[in-house]
Structure formats: structure tokens, C-alpha cells
Amino acid sequence: MSHRPDGIPGRDLSDAALVREVRQLHRTRHATFLEGSEDAFETHTRRMLELEREYLRRFPDAVSPDPQRTRAGRRRAAGLTA
């Protein structure tokens, strides 16, 4: 088995493993930011972005924003647009 210091490439993960890895990265983000070295934070950021991009590629409909969290959605809710 080969050594992979940056983890298994996101494209090679199963859907379940990808979801699990993204959740784990989000759970550890704050601690890495506050307590990790600069290198650890940069590595975490690269991995997080890689896996988030892969998640978006595979599940584009799962990440659409709540209309109430967009300017256009809030304007519609307030009756300011037709």
C-alpha cells in the first residue's frame, strides 16, 4: 500500500467516504485554525477545498442555498419584487 500524506484523492472516494470525510473536516476546522501550525492549517484547507469541490461535482443539487439566505429570496419574501 502506498503512503498518501494528503489522503486518498477525492475522486477515488466512494460517495459514503466522501461525505464522511467532508463532515470530519468541517468538525476539525475550528481546532485546526486555532491550535494547528500554519502548515497544518494550509494542509487542512487544501484537503477541505479538494473534497468540497468533489462533493459539489457529485451532488450539485444537495448544496443549493435556502432562498431566504439570498438577497433575491429575501426581497421576494418582503414583497419588494414581482
PDB file with SEQRES, HELIX, SHEET and CRYST1 records, atoms N, CA, C and O in Angstrom:
SEQRES   1 A   82  MET SER HIS ARG PRO ASP GLY ILE PRO GLY ARG ASP LEU          
SEQRES   2 A   82  SER ASP ALA ALA LEU VAL ARG GLU VAL ARG GLN LEU HIS          
SEQRES   3 A   82  ARG THR ARG HIS ALA THR PHE LEU GLU GLY SER GLU ASP          
SEQRES   4 A   82  ALA PHE GLU THR HIS THR ARG ARG MET LEU GLU LEU GLU          
SEQRES   5 A   82  ARG GLU TYR LEU ARG ARG PHE PRO ASP ALA VAL SER PRO          
SEQRES   6 A   82  ASP PRO GLN ARG THR ARG ALA GLY ARG ARG ARG ALA ALA          
SEQRES   7 A   82  GLY LEU THR ALA                                              
HELIX    1 AA1 GLY A   10  ASP A   12  5                                   3    
HELIX    2 AA2 ASP A   15  GLU A   35  1                                  21    
HELIX    3 AA3 GLU A   38  ARG A   58  1                                  21    
HELIX    4 AA4 PRO A   60  VAL A   63  5                                   4    
HELIX    5 AA5 PRO A   67  ARG A   69  5                                   3    
HELIX    6 AA6 ARG A   71  ALA A   77  1                                   7    
CRYST1    1.000    1.000    1.000  90.00  90.00  90.00 P 1           1          
ATOM      1  N   MET A   1       0.846  -1.179   0.000  1.00  0.00           N  
ATOM      2  CA  MET A   1       0.000   0.000   0.000  1.00  0.00           C  
ATOM      3  C   MET A   1       0.890   1.240   0.000  1.00  0.00           C  
ATOM      4  O   MET A   1       1.858   1.311   0.757  1.00  0.00           O  
ATOM      5  N   SER A   2       0.566   2.216  -0.846  1.00  0.00           N  
ATOM      6  CA  SER A   2       1.396   3.413  -0.947  1.00  0.00           C  
ATOM      7  C   SER A   2       1.027   4.425   0.130  1.00  0.00           C  
ATOM      8  O   SER A   2      -0.108   4.470   0.604  1.00  0.00           O  
ATOM      9  N   HIS A   3       2.007   5.231   0.501  1.00  0.00           N  
ATOM     10  CA  HIS A   3       1.805   6.277   1.503  1.00  0.00           C  
ATOM     11  C   HIS A   3       1.158   7.487   0.835  1.00  0.00           C  
ATOM     12  O   HIS A   3       1.615   7.951  -0.210  1.00  0.00           O  
ATOM     13  N   ARG A   4       0.103   7.987   1.442  1.00  0.00           N  
ATOM     14  CA  ARG A   4      -0.610   9.140   0.878  1.00  0.00           C  
ATOM     15  C   ARG A   4      -0.738  10.214   1.959  1.00  0.00           C  
ATOM     16  O   ARG A   4      -1.734  10.238   2.683  1.00  0.00           O  
ATOM     17  N   PRO A   5       0.254  11.103   2.081  1.00  0.00           N  
ATOM     18  CA  PRO A   5       0.215  12.104   3.152  1.00  0.00           C  
ATOM     19  C   PRO A   5      -0.968  13.063   3.035  1.00  0.00           C  
ATOM     20  O   PRO A   5      -1.397  13.641   4.034  1.00  0.00           O  
ATOM     21  N   ASP A   6      -1.490  13.233   1.845  1.00  0.00           N  
ATOM     22  CA  ASP A   6      -2.626  14.131   1.658  1.00  0.00           C  
ATOM     23  C   ASP A   6      -3.955  13.388   1.589  1.00  0.00           C  
ATOM     24  O   ASP A   6      -4.979  13.986   1.261  1.00  0.00           O  
ATOM     25  N   GLY A   7      -3.952  12.104   1.892  1.00  0.00           N  
ATOM     26  CA  GLY A   7      -5.180  11.320   1.856  1.00  0.00           C  
ATOM     27  C   GLY A   7      -5.464  10.770   0.472  1.00  0.00           C  
ATOM     28  O   GLY A   7      -4.764  11.069  -0.495  1.00  0.00           O  
ATOM     29  N   ILE A   8      -6.489   9.973   0.404  1.00  0.00           N  
ATOM     30  CA  ILE A   8      -6.932   9.406  -0.875  1.00  0.00           C  
ATOM     31  C   ILE A   8      -7.559  10.533  -1.689  1.00  0.00           C  
ATOM     32  O   ILE A   8      -8.357  11.302  -1.153  1.00  0.00           O  
ATOM     33  N   PRO A   9      -7.221  10.648  -2.963  1.00  0.00           N  
ATOM     34  CA  PRO A   9      -7.834  11.701  -3.779  1.00  0.00           C  
ATOM     35  C   PRO A   9      -9.365  11.634  -3.709  1.00  0.00           C  
ATOM     36  O   PRO A   9      -9.952  10.552  -3.726  1.00  0.00           O  
ATOM     37  N   GLY A  10      -9.984  12.779  -3.631  1.00  0.00           N  
ATOM     38  CA  GLY A  10     -11.434  12.840  -3.507  1.00  0.00           C  
ATOM     39  C   GLY A  10     -12.161  12.078  -4.589  1.00  0.00           C  
ATOM     40  O   GLY A  10     -13.189  11.453  -4.328  1.00  0.00           O  
ATOM     41  N   ARG A  11     -11.643  12.121  -5.796  1.00  0.00           N  
ATOM     42  CA  ARG A  11     -12.310  11.435  -6.915  1.00  0.00           C  
ATOM     43  C   ARG A  11     -12.313   9.928  -6.737  1.00  0.00           C  
ATOM     44  O   ARG A  11     -13.128   9.232  -7.343  1.00  0.00           O  
ATOM     45  N   ASP A  12     -11.393   9.409  -5.898  1.00  0.00           N  
ATOM     46  CA  ASP A  12     -11.294   7.969  -5.676  1.00  0.00           C  
ATOM     47  C   ASP A  12     -12.111   7.478  -4.479  1.00  0.00           C  
ATOM     48  O   ASP A  12     -12.199   6.272  -4.247  1.00  0.00           O  
ATOM     49  N   LEU A  13     -12.705   8.390  -3.722  1.00  0.00           N  
ATOM     50  CA  LEU A  13     -13.505   8.006  -2.563  1.00  0.00           C  
ATOM     51  C   LEU A  13     -14.907   7.586  -2.991  1.00  0.00           C  
ATOM     52  O   LEU A  13     -15.454   8.126  -3.952  1.00  0.00           O  
ATOM     53  N   SER A  14     -15.478   6.639  -2.288  1.00  0.00           N  
ATOM     54  CA  SER A  14     -16.891   6.309  -2.521  1.00  0.00           C  
ATOM     55  C   SER A  14     -17.732   7.489  -2.056  1.00  0.00           C  
ATOM     56  O   SER A  14     -17.239   8.359  -1.338  1.00  0.00           O  
ATOM     57  N   ASP A  15     -18.990   7.524  -2.459  1.00  0.00           N  
ATOM     58  CA  ASP A  15     -19.870   8.602  -2.019  1.00  0.00           C  
ATOM     59  C   ASP A  15     -19.937   8.671  -0.494  1.00  0.00           C  
ATOM     60  O   ASP A  15     -19.850   9.753   0.086  1.00  0.00           O  
ATOM     61  N   ALA A  16     -20.092   7.520   0.151  1.00  0.00           N  
ATOM     62  CA  ALA A  16     -20.201   7.490   1.614  1.00  0.00           C  
ATOM     63  C   ALA A  16     -18.911   7.979   2.269  1.00  0.00           C  
ATOM     64  O   ALA A  16     -18.956   8.720   3.250  1.00  0.00           O  
ATOM     65  N   ALA A  17     -17.770   7.569   1.734  1.00  0.00           N  
ATOM     66  CA  ALA A  17     -16.487   8.002   2.295  1.00  0.00           C  
ATOM     67  C   ALA A  17     -16.280   9.498   2.085  1.00  0.00           C  
ATOM     68  O   ALA A  17     -15.751  10.179   2.964  1.00  0.00           O  
ATOM     69  N   LEU A  18     -16.688  10.008   0.939  1.00  0.00           N  
ATOM     70  CA  LEU A  18     -16.570  11.437   0.672  1.00  0.00           C  
ATOM     71  C   LEU A  18     -17.398  12.239   1.667  1.00  0.00           C  
ATOM     72  O   LEU A  18     -16.903  13.208   2.243  1.00  0.00           O  
ATOM     73  N   VAL A  19     -18.639  11.852   1.874  1.00  0.00           N  
ATOM     74  CA  VAL A  19     -19.500  12.547   2.839  1.00  0.00           C  
ATOM     75  C   VAL A  19     -18.882  12.485   4.227  1.00  0.00           C  
ATOM     76  O   VAL A  19     -18.843  13.493   4.932  1.00  0.00           O  
ATOM     77  N   ARG A  20     -18.405  11.325   4.625  1.00  0.00           N  
ATOM     78  CA  ARG A  20     -17.783  11.157   5.945  1.00  0.00           C  
ATOM     79  C   ARG A  20     -16.557  12.063   6.094  1.00  0.00           C  
ATOM     80  O   ARG A  20     -16.384  12.704   7.130  1.00  0.00           O  
ATOM     81  N   GLU A  21     -15.712  12.117   5.071  1.00  0.00           N  
ATOM     82  CA  GLU A  21     -14.501  12.936   5.122  1.00  0.00           C  
ATOM     83  C   GLU A  21     -14.827  14.431   5.188  1.00  0.00           C  
ATOM     84  O   GLU A  21     -14.189  15.171   5.937  1.00  0.00           O  
ATOM     85  N   VAL A  22     -15.813  14.873   4.410  1.00  0.00           N  
ATOM     86  CA  VAL A  22     -16.202  16.288   4.450  1.00  0.00           C  
ATOM     87  C   VAL A  22     -16.729  16.650   5.843  1.00  0.00           C  
ATOM     88  O   VAL A  22     -16.376  17.698   6.385  1.00  0.00           O  
ATOM     89  N   ARG A  23     -17.556  15.803   6.413  1.00  0.00           N  
ATOM     90  CA  ARG A  23     -18.058  16.065   7.771  1.00  0.00           C  
ATOM     91  C   ARG A  23     -16.921  16.151   8.777  1.00  0.00           C  
ATOM     92  O   ARG A  23     -16.909  17.037   9.632  1.00  0.00           O  
ATOM     93  N   GLN A  24     -15.966  15.231   8.678  1.00  0.00           N  
ATOM     94  CA  GLN A  24     -14.834  15.239   9.605  1.00  0.00           C  
ATOM     95  C   GLN A  24     -14.002  16.508   9.449  1.00  0.00           C  
ATOM     96  O   GLN A  24     -13.579  17.097  10.444  1.00  0.00           O  
ATOM     97  N   LEU A  25     -13.768  16.926   8.230  1.00  0.00           N  
ATOM     98  CA  LEU A  25     -13.006  18.151   8.015  1.00  0.00           C  
ATOM     99  C   LEU A  25     -13.728  19.359   8.599  1.00  0.00           C  
ATOM    100  O   LEU A  25     -13.096  20.236   9.186  1.00  0.00           O  
ATOM    101  N   HIS A  26     -15.034  19.408   8.442  1.00  0.00           N  
ATOM    102  CA  HIS A  26     -15.788  20.534   9.000  1.00  0.00           C  
ATOM    103  C   HIS A  26     -15.766  20.507  10.524  1.00  0.00           C  
ATOM    104  O   HIS A  26     -15.718  21.561  11.159  1.00  0.00           O  
ATOM    105  N   ARG A  27     -15.800  19.317  11.118  1.00  0.00           N  
ATOM    106  CA  ARG A  27     -15.731  19.196  12.587  1.00  0.00           C  
ATOM    107  C   ARG A  27     -14.390  19.669  13.126  1.00  0.00           C  
ATOM    108  O   ARG A  27     -14.326  20.235  14.218  1.00  0.00           O  
ATOM    109  N   THR A  28     -13.319  19.443  12.374  1.00  0.00           N  
ATOM    110  CA  THR A  28     -11.983  19.756  12.876  1.00  0.00           C  
ATOM    111  C   THR A  28     -11.460  21.122  12.426  1.00  0.00           C  
ATOM    112  O   THR A  28     -10.359  21.514  12.811  1.00  0.00           O  
ATOM    113  N   ARG A  29     -12.217  21.835  11.633  1.00  0.00           N  
ATOM    114  CA  ARG A  29     -11.744  23.108  11.065  1.00  0.00           C  
ATOM    115  C   ARG A  29     -11.376  24.125  12.137  1.00  0.00           C  
ATOM    116  O   ARG A  29     -10.290  24.702  12.086  1.00  0.00           O  
ATOM    117  N   HIS A  30     -12.243  24.352  13.092  1.00  0.00           N  
ATOM    118  CA  HIS A  30     -12.015  25.395  14.093  1.00  0.00           C  
ATOM    119  C   HIS A  30     -10.774  25.086  14.935  1.00  0.00           C  
ATOM    120  O   HIS A  30      -9.954  25.971  15.181  1.00  0.00           O  
ATOM    121  N   ALA A  31     -10.640  23.851  15.368  1.00  0.00           N  
ATOM    122  CA  ALA A  31      -9.472  23.476  16.168  1.00  0.00           C  
ATOM    123  C   ALA A  31      -8.186  23.626  15.357  1.00  0.00           C  
ATOM    124  O   ALA A  31      -7.168  24.071  15.887  1.00  0.00           O  
ATOM    125  N   THR A  32      -8.225  23.263  14.094  1.00  0.00           N  
ATOM    126  CA  THR A  32      -7.040  23.403  13.250  1.00  0.00           C  
ATOM    127  C   THR A  32      -6.679  24.872  13.078  1.00  0.00           C  
ATOM    128  O   THR A  32      -5.503  25.234  13.081  1.00  0.00           O  
ATOM    129  N   PHE A  33      -7.682  25.703  12.931  1.00  0.00           N  
ATOM    130  CA  PHE A  33      -7.468  27.138  12.780  1.00  0.00           C  
ATOM    131  C   PHE A  33      -6.838  27.740  14.040  1.00  0.00           C  
ATOM    132  O   PHE A  33      -5.882  28.511  13.959  1.00  0.00           O  
ATOM    133  N   LEU A  34      -7.383  27.380  15.192  1.00  0.00           N  
ATOM    134  CA  LEU A  34      -6.914  27.963  16.451  1.00  0.00           C  
ATOM    135  C   LEU A  34      -5.635  27.333  16.981  1.00  0.00           C  
ATOM    136  O   LEU A  34      -4.779  28.033  17.523  1.00  0.00           O  
ATOM    137  N   GLU A  35      -5.496  26.026  16.833  1.00  0.00           N  
ATOM    138  CA  GLU A  35      -4.427  25.311  17.533  1.00  0.00           C  
ATOM    139  C   GLU A  35      -3.384  24.672  16.627  1.00  0.00           C  
ATOM    140  O   GLU A  35      -2.334  24.238  17.100  1.00  0.00           O  
ATOM    141  N   GLY A  36      -3.662  24.612  15.336  1.00  0.00           N  
ATOM    142  CA  GLY A  36      -2.730  23.949  14.432  1.00  0.00           C  
ATOM    143  C   GLY A  36      -1.622  24.870  13.964  1.00  0.00           C  
ATOM    144  O   GLY A  36      -1.725  26.093  14.060  1.00  0.00           O  
ATOM    145  N   SER A  37      -0.572  24.268  13.460  1.00  0.00           N  
ATOM    146  CA  SER A  37       0.519  25.054  12.878  1.00  0.00           C  
ATOM    147  C   SER A  37       0.043  25.646  11.546  1.00  0.00           C  
ATOM    148  O   SER A  37      -1.010  25.281  11.024  1.00  0.00           O  
ATOM    149  N   GLU A  38       0.834  26.550  11.027  1.00  0.00           N  
ATOM    150  CA  GLU A  38       0.489  27.138   9.730  1.00  0.00           C  
ATOM    151  C   GLU A  38       0.439  26.053   8.657  1.00  0.00           C  
ATOM    152  O   GLU A  38      -0.446  26.058   7.802  1.00  0.00           O  
ATOM    153  N   ASP A  39       1.386  25.131   8.706  1.00  0.00           N  
ATOM    154  CA  ASP A  39       1.395  24.021   7.739  1.00  0.00           C  
ATOM    155  C   ASP A  39       0.149  23.151   7.878  1.00  0.00           C  
ATOM    156  O   ASP A  39      -0.449  22.752   6.879  1.00  0.00           O  
ATOM    157  N   ALA A  40      -0.241  22.858   9.124  1.00  0.00           N  
ATOM    158  CA  ALA A  40      -1.434  22.035   9.351  1.00  0.00           C  
ATOM    159  C   ALA A  40      -2.672  22.728   8.805  1.00  0.00           C  
ATOM    160  O   ALA A  40      -3.531  22.090   8.197  1.00  0.00           O  
ATOM    161  N   PHE A  41      -2.760  24.029   9.021  1.00  0.00           N  
ATOM    162  CA  PHE A  41      -3.927  24.776   8.538  1.00  0.00           C  
ATOM    163  C   PHE A  41      -3.951  24.812   7.006  1.00  0.00           C  
ATOM    164  O   PHE A  41      -5.011  24.662   6.398  1.00  0.00           O  
ATOM    165  N   GLU A  42      -2.795  25.008   6.390  1.00  0.00           N  
ATOM    166  CA  GLU A  42      -2.742  25.022   4.922  1.00  0.00           C  
ATOM    167  C   GLU A  42      -3.096  23.650   4.343  1.00  0.00           C  
ATOM    168  O   GLU A  42      -3.811  23.562   3.345  1.00  0.00           O  
ATOM    169  N   THR A  43      -2.603  22.594   4.963  1.00  0.00           N  
ATOM    170  CA  THR A  43      -2.927  21.237   4.512  1.00  0.00           C  
ATOM    171  C   THR A  43      -4.416  20.970   4.677  1.00  0.00           C  
ATOM    172  O   THR A  43      -5.055  20.413   3.786  1.00  0.00           O  
ATOM    173  N   HIS A  44      -4.961  21.366   5.810  1.00  0.00           N  
ATOM    174  CA  HIS A  44      -6.396  21.186   6.072  1.00  0.00           C  
ATOM    175  C   HIS A  44      -7.216  21.942   5.032  1.00  0.00           C  
ATOM    176  O   HIS A  44      -8.198  21.418   4.508  1.00  0.00           O  
ATOM    177  N   THR A  45      -6.813  23.166   4.739  1.00  0.00           N  
ATOM    178  CA  THR A  45      -7.537  23.990   3.766  1.00  0.00           C  
ATOM    179  C   THR A  45      -7.514  23.358   2.381  1.00  0.00           C  
ATOM    180  O   THR A  45      -8.543  23.285   1.710  1.00  0.00           O  
ATOM    181  N   ARG A  46      -6.334  22.901   1.954  1.00  0.00           N  
ATOM    182  CA  ARG A  46      -6.241  22.256   0.633  1.00  0.00           C  
ATOM    183  C   ARG A  46      -7.135  21.028   0.552  1.00  0.00           C  
ATOM    184  O   ARG A  46      -7.849  20.835  -0.432  1.00  0.00           O  
ATOM    185  N   ARG A  47      -7.093  20.203   1.587  1.00  0.00           N  
ATOM    186  CA  ARG A  47      -7.899  18.973   1.591  1.00  0.00           C  
ATOM    187  C   ARG A  47      -9.384  19.305   1.625  1.00  0.00           C  
ATOM    188  O   ARG A  47     -10.178  18.692   0.911  1.00  0.00           O  
ATOM    189  N   MET A  48      -9.759  20.274   2.452  1.00  0.00           N  
ATOM    190  CA  MET A  48     -11.158  20.656   2.552  1.00  0.00           C  
ATOM    191  C   MET A  48     -11.680  21.154   1.198  1.00  0.00           C  
ATOM    192  O   MET A  48     -12.762  20.761   0.761  1.00  0.00           O  
ATOM    193  N   LEU A  49     -10.914  22.010   0.549  1.00  0.00           N  
ATOM    194  CA  LEU A  49     -11.346  22.529  -0.746  1.00  0.00           C  
ATOM    195  C   LEU A  49     -11.427  21.430  -1.797  1.00  0.00           C  
ATOM    196  O   LEU A  49     -12.358  21.406  -2.602  1.00  0.00           O  
ATOM    197  N   GLU A  50     -10.457  20.519  -1.794  1.00  0.00           N  
ATOM    198  CA  GLU A  50     -10.490  19.397  -2.740  1.00  0.00           C  
ATOM    199  C   GLU A  50     -11.761  18.577  -2.564  1.00  0.00           C  
ATOM    200  O   GLU A  50     -12.455  18.270  -3.534  1.00  0.00           O  
ATOM    201  N   LEU A  51     -12.057  18.225  -1.317  1.00  0.00           N  
ATOM    202  CA  LEU A  51     -13.218  17.365  -1.075  1.00  0.00           C  
ATOM    203  C   LEU A  51     -14.535  18.122  -1.253  1.00  0.00           C  
ATOM    204  O   LEU A  51     -15.518  17.536  -1.706  1.00  0.00           O  
ATOM    205  N   GLU A  52     -14.575  19.401  -0.911  1.00  0.00           N  
ATOM    206  CA  GLU A  52     -15.798  20.178  -1.145  1.00  0.00           C  
ATOM    207  C   GLU A  52     -16.074  20.311  -2.637  1.00  0.00           C  
ATOM    208  O   GLU A  52     -17.224  20.212  -3.064  1.00  0.00           O  
ATOM    209  N   ARG A  53     -15.037  20.532  -3.431  1.00  0.00           N  
ATOM    210  CA  ARG A  53     -15.232  20.609  -4.888  1.00  0.00           C  
ATOM    211  C   ARG A  53     -15.746  19.283  -5.445  1.00  0.00           C  
ATOM    212  O   ARG A  53     -16.622  19.260  -6.309  1.00  0.00           O  
ATOM    213  N   GLU A  54     -15.199  18.194  -4.946  1.00  0.00           N  
ATOM    214  CA  GLU A  54     -15.657  16.873  -5.393  1.00  0.00           C  
ATOM    215  C   GLU A  54     -17.101  16.651  -4.971  1.00  0.00           C  
ATOM    216  O   GLU A  54     -17.896  16.111  -5.739  1.00  0.00           O  
ATOM    217  N   TYR A  55     -17.443  17.061  -3.760  1.00  0.00           N  
ATOM    218  CA  TYR A  55     -18.821  16.934  -3.273  1.00  0.00           C  
ATOM    219  C   TYR A  55     -19.761  17.737  -4.179  1.00  0.00           C  
ATOM    220  O   TYR A  55     -20.812  17.234  -4.577  1.00  0.00           O  
ATOM    221  N   LEU A  56     -19.395  18.966  -4.502  1.00  0.00           N  
ATOM    222  CA  LEU A  56     -20.218  19.800  -5.384  1.00  0.00           C  
ATOM    223  C   LEU A  56     -20.375  19.169  -6.768  1.00  0.00           C  
ATOM    224  O   LEU A  56     -21.446  19.238  -7.373  1.00  0.00           O  
ATOM    225  N   ARG A  57     -19.313  18.560  -7.256  1.00  0.00           N  
ATOM    226  CA  ARG A  57     -19.375  17.911  -8.571  1.00  0.00           C  
ATOM    227  C   ARG A  57     -20.362  16.750  -8.549  1.00  0.00           C  
ATOM    228  O   ARG A  57     -21.149  16.575  -9.478  1.00  0.00           O  
ATOM    229  N   ARG A  58     -20.312  15.957  -7.475  1.00  0.00           N  
ATOM    230  CA  ARG A  58     -21.173  14.775  -7.400  1.00  0.00           C  
ATOM    231  C   ARG A  58     -22.600  15.077  -6.990  1.00  0.00           C  
ATOM    232  O   ARG A  58     -23.532  14.424  -7.459  1.00  0.00           O  
ATOM    233  N   PHE A  59     -22.780  16.047  -6.129  1.00  0.00           N  
ATOM    234  CA  PHE A  59     -24.096  16.317  -5.547  1.00  0.00           C  
ATOM    235  C   PHE A  59     -24.491  17.785  -5.722  1.00  0.00           C  
ATOM    236  O   PHE A  59     -24.724  18.470  -4.726  1.00  0.00           O  
ATOM    237  N   PRO A  60     -24.573  18.279  -6.941  1.00  0.00           N  
ATOM    238  CA  PRO A  60     -24.846  19.715  -7.130  1.00  0.00           C  
ATOM    239  C   PRO A  60     -26.194  20.155  -6.552  1.00  0.00           C  
ATOM    240  O   PRO A  60     -26.325  21.297  -6.110  1.00  0.00           O  
ATOM    241  N   ASP A  61     -27.171  19.294  -6.548  1.00  0.00           N  
ATOM    242  CA  ASP A  61     -28.490  19.685  -6.042  1.00  0.00           C  
ATOM    243  C   ASP A  61     -28.565  19.686  -4.515  1.00  0.00           C  
ATOM    244  O   ASP A  61     -29.493  20.256  -3.941  1.00  0.00           O  
ATOM    245  N   ALA A  62     -27.608  19.063  -3.867  1.00  0.00           N  
ATOM    246  CA  ALA A  62     -27.628  18.971  -2.406  1.00  0.00           C  
ATOM    247  C   ALA A  62     -27.146  20.245  -1.736  1.00  0.00           C  
ATOM    248  O   ALA A  62     -27.291  20.394  -0.522  1.00  0.00           O  
ATOM    249  N   VAL A  63     -26.580  21.161  -2.496  1.00  0.00           N  
ATOM    250  CA  VAL A  63     -25.978  22.342  -1.896  1.00  0.00           C  
ATOM    251  C   VAL A  63     -26.584  23.651  -2.379  1.00  0.00           C  
ATOM    252  O   VAL A  63     -25.934  24.694  -2.306  1.00  0.00           O  
ATOM    253  N   SER A  64     -27.813  23.614  -2.869  1.00  0.00           N  
ATOM    254  CA  SER A  64     -28.438  24.862  -3.296  1.00  0.00           C  
ATOM    255  C   SER A  64     -28.818  25.679  -2.063  1.00  0.00           C  
ATOM    256  O   SER A  64     -29.320  25.130  -1.083  1.00  0.00           O  
ATOM    257  N   PRO A  65     -28.580  26.986  -2.113  1.00  0.00           N  
ATOM    258  CA  PRO A  65     -28.846  27.814  -0.937  1.00  0.00           C  
ATOM    259  C   PRO A  65     -30.334  27.940  -0.645  1.00  0.00           C  
ATOM    260  O   PRO A  65     -31.167  27.908  -1.551  1.00  0.00           O  
ATOM    261  N   ASP A  66     -30.646  28.081   0.623  1.00  0.00           N  
ATOM    262  CA  ASP A  66     -32.004  28.362   1.055  1.00  0.00           C  
ATOM    263  C   ASP A  66     -32.388  29.727   0.483  1.00  0.00           C  
ATOM    264  O   ASP A  66     -31.642  30.687   0.674  1.00  0.00           O  
ATOM    265  N   PRO A  67     -33.527  29.849  -0.213  1.00  0.00           N  
ATOM    266  CA  PRO A  67     -33.907  31.133  -0.801  1.00  0.00           C  
ATOM    267  C   PRO A  67     -33.951  32.277   0.218  1.00  0.00           C  
ATOM    268  O   PRO A  67     -33.716  33.431  -0.141  1.00  0.00           O  
ATOM    269  N   GLN A  68     -34.243  31.973   1.460  1.00  0.00           N  
ATOM    270  CA  GLN A  68     -34.288  33.019   2.483  1.00  0.00           C  
ATOM    271  C   GLN A  68     -32.898  33.548   2.840  1.00  0.00           C  
ATOM    272  O   GLN A  68     -32.774  34.562   3.525  1.00  0.00           O  
ATOM    273  N   ARG A  69     -31.859  32.863   2.376  1.00  0.00           N  
ATOM    274  CA  ARG A  69     -30.493  33.304   2.676  1.00  0.00           C  
ATOM    275  C   ARG A  69     -29.850  34.028   1.493  1.00  0.00           C  
ATOM    276  O   ARG A  69     -28.653  34.312   1.517  1.00  0.00           O  
ATOM    277  N   THR A  70     -30.637  34.325   0.464  1.00  0.00           N  
ATOM    278  CA  THR A  70     -30.127  35.093  -0.669  1.00  0.00           C  
ATOM    279  C   THR A  70     -30.821  36.440  -0.706  1.00  0.00           C  
ATOM    280  O   THR A  70     -31.929  36.586  -0.190  1.00  0.00           O  
ATOM    281  N   ARG A  71     -30.190  37.406  -1.302  1.00  0.00           N  
ATOM    282  CA  ARG A  71     -30.801  38.746  -1.402  1.00  0.00           C  
ATOM    283  C   ARG A  71     -32.117  38.695  -2.175  1.00  0.00           C  
ATOM    284  O   ARG A  71     -33.121  39.275  -1.762  1.00  0.00           O  
ATOM    285  N   ALA A  72     -32.089  37.987  -3.304  1.00  0.00           N  
ATOM    286  CA  ALA A  72     -33.304  37.908  -4.124  1.00  0.00           C  
ATOM    287  C   ALA A  72     -34.426  37.228  -3.352  1.00  0.00           C  
ATOM    288  O   ALA A  72     -35.572  37.673  -3.414  1.00  0.00           O  
ATOM    289  N   GLY A  73     -34.121  36.171  -2.636  1.00  0.00           N  
ATOM    290  CA  GLY A  73     -35.138  35.477  -1.858  1.00  0.00           C  
ATOM    291  C   GLY A  73     -35.711  36.340  -0.746  1.00  0.00           C  
ATOM    292  O   GLY A  73     -36.915  36.312  -0.493  1.00  0.00           O  
ATOM    293  N   ARG A  74     -34.872  37.093  -0.094  1.00  0.00           N  
ATOM    294  CA  ARG A  74     -35.336  37.986   0.977  1.00  0.00           C  
ATOM    295  C   ARG A  74     -36.192  39.108   0.398  1.00  0.00           C  
ATOM    296  O   ARG A  74     -37.181  39.511   1.009  1.00  0.00           O  
ATOM    297  N   ARG A  75     -35.817  39.615  -0.779  1.00  0.00           N  
ATOM    298  CA  ARG A  75     -36.623  40.666  -1.424  1.00  0.00           C  
ATOM    299  C   ARG A  75     -38.008  40.120  -1.788  1.00  0.00           C  
ATOM    300  O   ARG A  75     -39.020  40.787  -1.572  1.00  0.00           O  
ATOM    301  N   ARG A  76     -38.042  38.911  -2.337  1.00  0.00           N  
ATOM    302  CA  ARG A  76     -39.333  38.308  -2.680  1.00  0.00           C  
ATOM    303  C   ARG A  76     -40.176  38.112  -1.419  1.00  0.00           C  
ATOM    304  O   ARG A  76     -41.372  38.404  -1.420  1.00  0.00           O  
ATOM    305  N   ALA A  77     -39.563  37.624  -0.356  1.00  0.00           N  
ATOM    306  CA  ALA A  77     -40.292  37.394   0.896  1.00  0.00           C  
ATOM    307  C   ALA A  77     -40.838  38.689   1.478  1.00  0.00           C  
ATOM    308  O   ALA A  77     -41.890  38.696   2.118  1.00  0.00           O  
ATOM    309  N   ALA A  78     -40.122  39.781   1.253  1.00  0.00           N  
ATOM    310  CA  ALA A  78     -40.563  41.095   1.755  1.00  0.00           C  
ATOM    311  C   ALA A  78     -41.539  41.763   0.812  1.00  0.00           C  
ATOM    312  O   ALA A  78     -42.048  42.840   1.122  1.00  0.00           O  
ATOM    313  N   GLY A  79     -41.818  41.150  -0.343  1.00  0.00           N  
ATOM    314  CA  GLY A  79     -42.759  41.717  -1.310  1.00  0.00           C  
ATOM    315  C   GLY A  79     -42.170  42.864  -2.101  1.00  0.00           C  
ATOM    316  O   GLY A  79     -42.909  43.696  -2.626  1.00  0.00           O  
ATOM    317  N   LEU A  80     -40.855  42.924  -2.195  1.00  0.00           N  
ATOM    318  CA  LEU A  80     -40.206  44.032  -2.899  1.00  0.00           C  
ATOM    319  C   LEU A  80     -39.992  43.769  -4.383  1.00  0.00           C  
ATOM    320  O   LEU A  80     -39.597  44.676  -5.116  1.00  0.00           O  
ATOM    321  N   THR A  81     -40.245  42.537  -4.842  1.00  0.00           N  
ATOM    322  CA  THR A  81     -40.113  42.230  -6.270  1.00  0.00           C  
ATOM    323  C   THR A  81     -41.333  41.430  -6.700  1.00  0.00           C  
ATOM    324  O   THR A  81     -42.041  40.828  -5.893  1.00  0.00           O  
ATOM    325  N   ALA A  82     -41.538  41.453  -7.990  1.00  0.00           N  
ATOM    326  CA  ALA A  82     -42.690  40.728  -8.529  1.00  0.00           C  
ATOM    327  C   ALA A  82     -42.360  39.297  -8.812  1.00  0.00           C  
ATOM    328  O   ALA A  82     -43.220  38.544  -9.271  1.00  0.00           O  
TER     329      ALA A  82                                                      
END                                                                             
